[in-house]
Amino acid sequence: MLIIGVDYHPSFQQIAFLDQDTGECGERRLNHSDGEAEKFYRGLQQRGVRVRVGMEATGYSRWFERLLAELSVEVWIGDAAKIKTKRVRKQKTDRQDAQLLLKLLLENNFPRVWAPSPENRDLRQLLWHRHRLVQMRTRIMNQLQALAMNEGTRWKKRLWSEQGRSQLEKIPLAPWASRRRQDLLELLDRMNPTIAELTAAVEQEAKKRPEVLRLMTHPGVGPITALAFVIIIITPDRFPCGKQIGSYVGLIPCEDSSAGRQRLGHISKQGNALLRFLLVEAAQAAVRYDPDWRRRYLHLAMRRERRIAKVAMARKVAVRLYWMWRNGWEYSQSVEFGSHAGQLATGHGVK
C-alpha cells in the first residue's frame, strides 16, 4: 500500500509518501490548476496501486475528495486541532506538515474524524442555500423599514401587508431614494418565490424520513430544524449521552480552569453554525407557544440574563431531540417517561 500525507491548499498540495511494499519514499508538490494532481492520482490507479491518503479537515477540497472517491482511494480526514497538538517544532512549513501527516498514518496515530456522504453534503447545501437567501431577504426588508421610518412612517409588520406595500410605494421620495426603493422591492419580489420553493423542497425531504417527522412533534421544531438536526447528527449512536450533543453544536461555555478555580466564558460556538442558529430559533418559538418551556425560560432568565437563558433553552432542545431520536419517541412520550427513562417494565410485584 502507498501511504500519502497531504497538506492541502486551494491551489496546490504538498505530499509526503511511502510505499510499504518497496520502501520507496519521497515528497512532491502538485498543482491543481494545470491538472498535475489529478494526473498523479489517476496514474496510481492505472498502475493498480492501493493508496491511502490522509489530510486535515479543510475547506475547498470537495473536488479532491470526489476525485479520490471516483478512483477508489481510501481517504482519511483528520481533526486539525488534534493534529496541531502533535506538532513539536515551532517551525511550520508545508513539507513538515505533510511529513507529520505521513508519520501519524504510519504510526496508526492519525486522529481520524467522521466525514458525511456526498448525498448528505448535497442536502446540507439545500438548507444553507435557503438560510442565506432568508438572510438576504431580511436585510432587504430592514432597509425598506429604515426607508419608511426616515419618512416618518412606522408600520412594523404591517408594512408587508398589501395595504402597507401600497402606502410604501406612494411615499414621495427624491429620485435616487425612489430608485433604491424600487430596486429593493423588485429584489424582494424575486426572492419570495425562490425561498418558498426551497421551503417546499425541505418539507418534502422531511416527509421522507420518519425520524424527522417524530422530531417535529417537539414544540417550536419545524421541518427545517428537524431535518437539519438529522442530517448533521446523522445517527444518535455517535454520542453515548445527551451532554455531548451540547458540546458538538457549540452550546456549552468555554472553560479555562486551573488550580481549583473554575473560569467559564462565552459559548464555544464549535460545530455547525446553521444547526446552532436553528436550535436557538426553535427554543425561542417553544418559549412563546408552550407554557412549560416558557416557565423554564423565565426561571432561568430571573437567575441569569435573558441571552444566557436563550442559549440554555437551545441546549435543552438539542438534548431533548437527541433522546427522542434515540428512544424512538414523540414529544409526548419523552415528557411522560423522561429523557433517561428506559422502556416500561413491571418488576418486583409493582402493578
C-alpha positions in Angstrom: 0.0 0.0 0.0 1.1 3.6 -0.8 0.6 5.9 2.2 0.3 9.6 1.4 0.2 12.5 3.7 -1.4 15.6 2.0 -1.0 19.1 3.2 -3.9 20.6 1.1 -4.2 24.1 -0.2 -6.7 25.5 -2.6 -4.2 26.0 -5.4 -1.7 23.2 -4.7 -0.9 20.3 -2.3 2.3 19.2 -0.7 2.6 15.4 -0.3 4.9 13.0 1.5 4.6 9.3 0.6 5.9 5.9 1.5 5.4 2.7 -0.4 5.2 -0.1 2.2 6.0 -2.8 -0.3 9.2 -1.4 -1.8 10.2 1.1 1.0 10.3 3.9 -1.6 9.6 7.4 -0.1 9.6 10.9 -1.3 8.0 14.3 -1.5 6.2 16.2 -4.2 4.4 19.5 -4.8 1.3 19.0 -7.0 -0.5 22.0 -8.6 -4.3 21.9 -9.1 -4.9 24.4 -11.9 -2.8 22.6 -14.6 -4.2 19.1 -13.6 -0.9 17.8 -12.2 -2.6 16.5 -9.0 -5.4 14.7 -10.9 -2.8 13.2 -13.4 -0.7 11.9 -10.4 -3.6 10.1 -8.7 -5.0 8.7 -12.0 -1.6 7.3 -12.8 -1.6 5.4 -9.5 -5.0 3.9 -10.3 -3.7 2.8 -13.7 -0.7 1.1 -12.1 -3.2 -0.8 -9.7 -1.6 0.6 -6.6 -3.6 0.6 -3.3 -3.5 4.1 -1.9 -4.4 5.6 1.5 -4.5 9.4 1.7 -4.5 11.3 5.0 -5.3 15.0 5.1 -6.6 17.6 7.6 -10.2 18.7 7.6 -10.2 21.8 5.5 -12.3 23.8 3.1 -12.3 24.0 -0.7 -11.4 20.3 -1.0 -14.7 18.9 -2.3 -13.5 18.3 -5.8 -10.4 16.5 -4.5 -12.4 14.2 -2.3 -14.8 13.4 -5.2 -11.8 12.6 -7.4 -10.3 10.2 -4.8 -13.7 8.5 -4.3 -14.0 8.0 -8.1 -10.5 6.4 -8.1 -11.4 4.2 -5.1 -8.7 5.8 -3.0 -9.1 5.4 0.8 -9.3 8.9 2.3 -8.8 9.6 6.0 -9.9 13.1 7.2 -8.1 14.2 10.3 -9.0 16.5 13.2 -7.0 19.7 12.5 -6.9 20.7 16.2 -5.6 17.3 17.3 -3.0 17.2 14.5 -1.8 20.6 15.6 -1.0 19.3 19.1 1.2 16.6 17.6 3.5 19.2 16.1 6.6 19.5 18.2 8.8 22.0 16.4 7.8 25.7 16.3 8.8 25.8 12.6 5.8 25.2 10.3 6.2 24.6 6.6 4.2 22.7 4.0 6.8 20.0 3.8 6.8 19.5 7.6 3.0 19.4 7.7 2.9 16.7 5.0 5.6 14.7 6.8 3.7 14.9 10.1 0.6 13.6 8.4 2.5 10.7 6.9 4.1 9.9 10.3 0.7 9.8 12.0 -0.6 7.5 9.4 2.3 5.1 9.7 2.1 5.1 13.5 -1.6 4.4 13.5 -2.0 7.6 15.5 -4.0 9.6 12.9 -6.9 11.4 14.6 -9.5 10.4 12.0 -12.9 12.1 12.1 -16.2 11.1 10.6 -17.0 12.6 7.1 -20.5 13.0 5.6 -21.5 11.2 2.4 -21.9 13.1 -0.9 -25.7 12.8 -0.7 -25.7 14.2 2.9 -23.5 17.1 1.8 -25.7 18.0 -1.1 -28.8 18.0 1.2 -27.0 20.4 3.5 -26.5 22.7 0.6 -30.3 23.0 0.3 -30.5 24.1 3.9 -27.6 26.5 3.6 -28.9 28.0 0.3 -32.3 28.7 1.8 -30.8 30.1 5.0 -28.6 32.5 3.1 -31.5 33.7 0.9 -33.6 34.3 4.0 -30.8 36.4 5.5 -30.5 38.4 2.3 -34.3 38.9 2.3 -34.2 40.1 5.9 -31.5 42.7 5.0 -33.7 44.0 2.2 -36.7 44.2 4.4 -34.7 46.0 7.1 -33.6 48.6 4.5 -37.2 49.2 3.4 -38.3 49.5 7.0 -35.5 52.1 7.6 -36.5 54.0 4.4 -40.1 54.2 5.6 -39.1 55.3 9.1 -36.9 58.0 7.7 -40.1 59.4 6.1 -41.9 59.4 9.4 -43.8 56.1 8.9 -43.5 53.3 11.4 -45.7 50.3 10.5 -43.5 47.4 11.7 -45.1 44.1 10.4 -48.0 45.9 8.7 -45.5 47.2 6.1 -45.6 43.8 4.4 -49.3 43.6 4.0 -51.0 44.7 0.8 -52.1 48.0 2.3 -48.6 48.7 3.8 -46.9 47.8 0.5 -49.2 50.2 -1.3 -48.6 53.0 1.1 -44.8 52.4 0.9 -44.9 52.8 -2.9 -46.9 56.1 -2.6 -44.3 57.8 -0.3 -42.8 60.8 -2.2 -39.1 60.4 -2.3 -36.1 62.1 -4.0 -35.0 60.5 -7.4 -32.2 58.2 -6.1 -34.1 57.3 -3.0 -37.1 56.3 -5.2 -34.8 54.3 -7.4 -33.4 52.5 -4.3 -37.0 51.7 -3.1 -37.9 50.3 -6.5 -34.8 48.1 -6.7 -35.3 46.7 -3.2 -38.9 45.9 -3.9 -38.0 44.2 -7.1 -35.4 42.1 -5.3 -37.9 41.2 -2.6 -40.5 40.1 -5.2 -37.9 37.9 -6.9 -36.7 36.3 -3.7 -40.0 35.4 -2.1 -40.9 32.7 -4.7 -37.4 31.2 -4.6 -37.5 30.9 -0.8 -41.0 29.4 -1.0 -39.8 26.8 -3.5 -36.8 25.9 -1.3 -39.0 25.7 1.8 -41.3 23.3 -0.1 -38.3 21.1 -1.1 -37.2 21.0 2.6 -40.7 19.9 3.7 -40.7 17.2 1.0 -37.4 15.9 2.2 -38.6 15.9 5.8 -41.7 13.8 4.9 -39.4 11.0 3.6 -37.8 10.5 7.0 -39.8 9.1 9.9 -37.3 10.3 12.4 -37.7 13.9 11.2 -41.5 13.7 11.5 -41.0 12.4 15.0 -38.8 15.3 16.0 -41.3 17.7 14.6 -43.7 16.9 17.4 -41.4 18.9 19.7 -42.7 22.4 20.4 -41.0 25.0 18.2 -39.4 22.5 16.0 -40.4 22.6 12.3 -39.3 20.6 9.2 -36.2 22.8 8.7 -34.8 22.4 12.2 -35.7 18.7 12.4 -34.2 17.9 9.0 -31.0 19.9 9.8 -30.7 18.0 13.2 -31.0 14.6 11.5 -28.6 15.2 8.5 -26.0 16.9 10.7 -26.0 14.5 13.7 -26.6 11.5 11.2 -27.2 9.0 13.9 -27.7 9.2 17.7 -25.3 6.2 18.2 -22.4 8.6 17.5 -22.9 10.0 21.0 -23.2 7.9 24.2 -25.1 10.7 26.1 -27.0 13.8 25.6 -24.3 16.1 27.2 -22.1 15.5 24.2 -24.7 16.9 21.9 -24.4 20.4 23.5 -20.7 20.2 23.1 -20.9 19.1 19.5 -23.1 22.0 18.4 -21.1 24.6 20.5 -23.7 25.4 23.1 -21.5 24.9 26.1 -19.3 27.6 27.7 -15.6 27.8 27.0 -13.5 26.8 30.1 -10.1 27.9 31.3 -9.9 26.4 34.8 -6.8 25.8 36.8 -5.6 25.2 40.4 -9.1 24.5 41.6 -10.5 27.7 40.1 -13.2 27.5 37.5 -13.3 30.1 34.7 -16.2 29.9 32.3 -16.5 32.1 29.3 -18.8 32.5 26.3 -20.2 29.5 24.5 -17.6 27.7 22.3 -19.5 28.1 19.0 -17.8 24.9 17.8 -19.7 22.7 15.4 -22.3 23.5 12.7 -23.3 27.2 12.9 -26.5 26.6 11.0 -27.8 23.9 13.4 -26.9 26.1 16.4 -28.8 29.0 14.9 -31.8 26.9 14.2 -31.8 25.4 17.7 -31.9 28.9 19.2 -34.7 29.9 16.9 -36.6 26.7 17.9 -36.1 27.4 21.6 -37.5 30.9 21.3 -40.5 29.5 19.4 -41.1 26.9 22.1 -40.9 29.5 24.8 -43.5 31.6 23.0 -46.1 28.9 22.5 -45.5 26.2 25.1 -46.3 27.1 28.8 -43.9 24.5 30.2 -41.0 25.8 28.2 -42.0 29.4 29.0 -41.9 28.6 32.7 -38.4 27.1 32.4 -37.1 30.1 30.4 -38.5 32.7 32.8 -36.9 30.7 35.7 -33.5 30.8 34.0 -33.9 34.4 33.0 -34.6 35.6 36.6 -31.5 33.8 37.8 -29.2 34.8 34.9 -29.6 37.0 31.8 -32.1 36.6 29.0 -29.4 35.9 26.4 -27.9 33.2 28.6 -31.4 31.7 29.2 -32.0 31.6 25.4 -28.8 29.6 24.9 -29.6 27.3 27.8 -33.0 26.6 26.3 -31.5 25.9 22.9 -29.2 23.3 24.6 -32.2 21.7 26.3 -34.0 21.5 22.9 -30.9 19.8 21.4 -30.7 17.2 24.2 -34.4 16.5 24.1 -34.3 16.0 20.4 -31.4 13.6 20.8 -33.3 11.4 23.4 -36.4 11.5 21.3 -34.5 10.2 18.3 -32.5 7.7 20.3 -35.5 6.2 22.0 -37.9 6.5 19.0 -40.3 8.6 21.0 -42.5 11.5 20.1 -42.5 14.6 22.4 -45.5 13.5 24.5 -43.7 10.2 25.3 -40.5 11.9 26.2 -42.3 14.2 28.6 -44.2 11.3 30.2 -41.2 9.0 30.7 -38.3 11.5 30.8 -35.2 11.6 28.7 -33.2 9.0 30.6 -36.0 6.6 31.2 -36.0 3.2 29.6 -38.8 1.1 28.3 -41.7 0.5 30.7 -41.5 -2.8 32.6 -43.2 -4.4 35.5 -40.9 -5.7 38.2 -40.8 -6.8 41.9 -44.6 -7.1 42.2 -45.3 -3.5 41.3 -48.5 -3.2 39.2 
